[in-house]
Amino acid sequence: MDNKVLKEKLFEAVKQKGLITEQANSGKKDFAEMISLLLHSKTQAHAFHLQCKSYAEHMALNGYYTSIDELTDALVESYQGKYSILKGYKNYPIEDYKDTTTTINYLKDLCEKVEELRGCCKESYIQSQIDLVCELINSTLYKMRFLK
């Protein structure tokens, strides 16, 4: 049996066992988690914005929460146009502002999680939209860390 026929038979066997569907569902779950985190980050950043006492931090967070909504919306619409309506969103608790360091750590952790979950989509245009989200997070981090 040649390699092409063997690959086709293997693919069919994997498909019949539902393993390909499981991978697709895993990607959808990861994407839903990423979007849930981004939607939450808008509200969390707004809460931090309203509670902080630094004008520079106040303005940096304002820039973040006013921009992340549009980026997230565009990202979900691209995904749904390619695949289907996204379901399975999660909720996260809103934390009170403690200090600048805590807010910076929140944004760093958010960026790391987005980077971790971004593998759920292979399309370059969706990856580019995720890049824009990471760009916004890192730009906000720059403003909070160095523009005091």
PyMOL commands that set and color helices and strands:
alter all, ss='L'
color gray80, all
select helices_A, chain A and resi 3-16+19-51+55-82+100-120+124-146
alter helices_A, ss='H'
color red, helices_A
deselect
rebuild
show_as cartoon
